Amino acid sequence: MFITTIHSIDSLEKLKRAKADAVIIGVEHYSIRSCITVKKEDLQLWKKKCKKLGLKLYINFLRLCMDEDLSGVREYFSIFKELDVDGIYYADEGLYYEAKQLGIESKLIYQPETLVASSADVDFYMSLGIQSVSLAHELSLEEVVSIGTHNPDIEILVHGYFSILYSRRPLVTNYLEAVNKPVCSLPCHYDLIEQTRQERMPIVQDETGTHIFSEMPINSLQEMWDFTDVGMHRFRIDSLFFDDDWTVEILDLYDLALQGIKITDDESSNRWYLEETIKKKEEQVNE
């Protein structure tokens, strides 16, 4: 099952032809790092078109919510229940309670970016009756396969940039003010270069806060058979910083990879699968 982000409702048909099984959209105020934000009144149209094409519709609902956000959460969750959306990505654990109150906890996919790193983590969240759990992105291949063997209903990001830091604070604005530089208008996009790394990491500040991403997209073209051999079946592609034509190209590559054809992509990397999960910066400095 390939789950992809999407940039336009007009791309639904070509994503379906490229063998996408589901698309992810964002909603106003409650989504972060979303490729598209859909107005509340347009959700029914998206659901109708997806159903006609045989696509599942998933919602990015990853914002960390405060008390003043909860009335809006309940309104949206009621809409999601009425529309029978297929899944809701969440990172704020308090939203589980709100979903359970409406009996839609089975639609939830827990996606905290970095926190789910073991079979015990997966067991805990799956025991709540949710649909799936998204693994941390920087796990080694051995670790992913081990967890997938234990519970193949996990979900992983197989292709795309991934978040390595999210803060509700306006970190870019704070920095620019500290060095007496003009403050950018939102959303603003820079590249971050650390002393211990040579690569540029995208850093984006928008109305939800500041996001730092991996220096290049992850790819899993060589690892797909390792995943499918243990029964894993939920694979996510994130097209942030790209477009829907890029997603079609990537889906085509994975189709070839699953046919046993050796495929490479020079614009992305699988190196995270081959590295230690934790490497101290002190060790890098001394190398």
Phi, psi and omega in degrees: 000118178258122180249124185234150167287166184214150183251341183207143178296336179289349181267358184303314184295316182289330175291322176297316178297330179277006175080027167289146179254338183204155176235153180245129176238159176257164176233160184298133172078330189251005179249149171229150180054039183264146179279339179210144176245120185256132177292152183305319184287348180263355183298322181297321178296317178299315181296318180297314181292320178296317180298319180297325182270354183077028177257145173274149181247119179246151183245129170279111180230050193270000182296142172278122192260143174259174182304321182290348179271346192291328178296322177291325175301312182296322178295312180296316182298325176295321177295315180299322179292316181296319181282344183060050174298158188272338180193155181225115176279131180221154177236338180273114186297337178296338181289339176300317180300316181295320178293320181296326178299330181261359180074028181242022180298337180289352178267354187278140170237118182279120183228080181272005178079305189236352193272334185268105189226012181206166177297326179296319176301312181299314181302318182299309184288322179293332178294345178282352179089018179277170187285316183197172178227133179266127183287157170303147190278339188258022177286151177286164177302317180301318181291317180298313181296321178298315179292320179295327176296322181287320180213095185289355179276005175295163176239144176227151170279116181264337183207134177128167173293146176233154182282130174250348175203137172225130176228139176289347182281150177278073189295323179294313178301315180301318180294313182298321178293323182293330181256014176058043176253154178300137179281135183279158173275149185274145355280146178242146189228122176231177171245139181251131176238117178274159178296331184264005180227150177264335185281157176269130177253125178298135174233127185234132171246128176226194184292345180266351181134210185240137183232131173245135187244164175303153184291339174206164180293144170284148168225153185231026185300321182278347185258356188301320180291328175298321181287311184291332179297334178260009175094002178295141188215003180246109185234125185252139175241127182247119185262019176304134185079001179235210178212181185289332175295321175300317180298320178299317179297318181292319177300321177298320178297319181289328175298317178293319181298321180284348172273000179092008180271129181288121185235141173234159178220109185289346182269005180214179186213150173252016189297335181296330178291342186255358184254163170296146179296324182236128175225119185291142180296328179300323180293322179293319181298323184276354181289000000 
